Amino acid sequence: MNRIWSNFKKYRFLLVELVKKDIKLKYRRSYLGILWTLLEPLLTTAVLTLVFGNLLGKGGRTFPVYILTGRLLYTFFSGSTKAAMKSIRKNSGMIKKVYVPKYIYPFSTVLSNYVIFLISLVVLFGAAIVFDIKPTWHIFQSIIPLFLLLVLALGAGMILSTLAVFFRDLEYLWSVALMLVMYTCAIFYHVEDLKLGSRVWIFNFNPLYLIILNFRNAVFGKPMDMEALMISGAFSFASLLFGIIFFYKQQDKFIMNI
C-alpha cells in the first residue's frame, strides 16, 4: 500500500491532466458541449415525472426533485463504472509504450465523470428553488453521501477494469447488472409504497440506494439515516480496498491480454 501511495503522489499531476483530457474529449464533437450535462437530467426527469407523477399519480409537487436526486447519482455511477471498465483496453497502446501506473486510467475516468456530475448538480439546486424546497443545515450533510458515491464508483471501477481485461463479455453483463441496480435505487418510486415489510432488506444490499437515500435526506431537510450511512460506508470503502488490491495483483498480466 505504501508503494501505491508513493506512486499516486508521484503521478498526481498526470492524473489531473488525464481528467482534463477526458472531459475535453467527452464533449469535443458535441454542439451543446457541457450544456448537455444540464439538459439531459432535466429532460429525463421531465419524462419520468410525466409517466410516474402525472399518469400514475405518484409523488407530489416535489416529486421531480425526488426523481432528479436519484437520477443524477445513478447516472454518474453507471457512466463512470462503464467508462472505467473499458479504460485499460482503451489505453492499451499507451500502456505498451510508456510506463505509467495502470490504475491512473480507471481513476482518471471516474474522476472526470465525477467533475461533470458535480457540475450537473446545478440543475438540482435550480429545481429545488423552482419547487420551493428551502435549504436547511442538513444540506451540508450531502457532502458525506457524495464522497461515499465517489469511493464506491472508484472501487467498482477498479474491480471492473481488472475483470474486463480478461473477460470481454463483462461489458454486456454489467449493463444487465446496472438495470437491477437502477430498479433497486428507488429513483422514480418511494420504497414505502411497495409495502415490502420484512423484505425491505433487499434494498440494504444496494449501497447506491443507501447513498441516494441520505443524499435525498440532505436535500429535503431530513436527518441522516445512520444505519444507511454505516452500511453504505462499509460497502464503499470495502469495494475500494478490494479493488485496489485486486487490481494491483493482476496488473502485470494485463500486457498479455490487451
C-alpha positions, 0 to 999 in steps of 0.5 A: 500500500505504501508503494501505491501511495508513493506512486499516486503522489508521484503521478498526481499531476498526470492524473489531473491532466488525464481528467482534463483530457477526458472531459475535453474529449467527452464533449469535443464533437458535441454542439451543446458541449457541457450544456448537455450535462444540464439538459439531459437530467432535466429532460429525463426527469421531465419524462419520468415525472410525466409517466410516474407523477402525472399518469400514475399519480405518484409523488407530489409537487416535489416529486421531480426533485425526488426523481432528479436526486436519484437520477443524477447519482445513478447516472454518474455511477453507471457512466463512470463504472462503464467508462472505467471498465473499458479504460485499460483496453482503451489505453492499451497502446499507451500502456505498451509504450510508456510506463505509467501506473495502470490504475491512473486510467480507471481513476482518471475516468471516474474522476472526470465523470465525477467533475461533470456530475458535480457540475450537473448538480446545478440543475438540482439546486435550480429545481429545488428553488423552482419547487420551493424546497428551502435549504436547511443545515442538513444540506451540508450533510450531502457532502458525506453521501457524495464522497461515499458515491465517489469511493464506491464508483472508484472501487467498482471501477477498479474491480471492473477494469481488472475483470474486463481485461480478461473477460470481454463479455463483462461489458454486456453483463454489467449493463444487465447488472446496472438495470437491477441496480437502477430498479433497486435505487428507488429513483422514480418510486418511494420504497414505502409504497411497495409495502415490502415489510420484512423484505425491505432488506433487499434494498440494504444490499444496494449501497447506491440506494443507501447513498441516494437515500441520505443524499435525498435526506440532505436535500429535503431537510431530513436527518441522516439515516445512520444505519444507511450511512454505516452500511453504505460506508462499509460497502464503499470503502470495502469495494475500494480496498478490494479493488485496489488490491485486486487490481494491483495483483493482476496488473502485470498480466494485463500486457498479455491480454490487451 
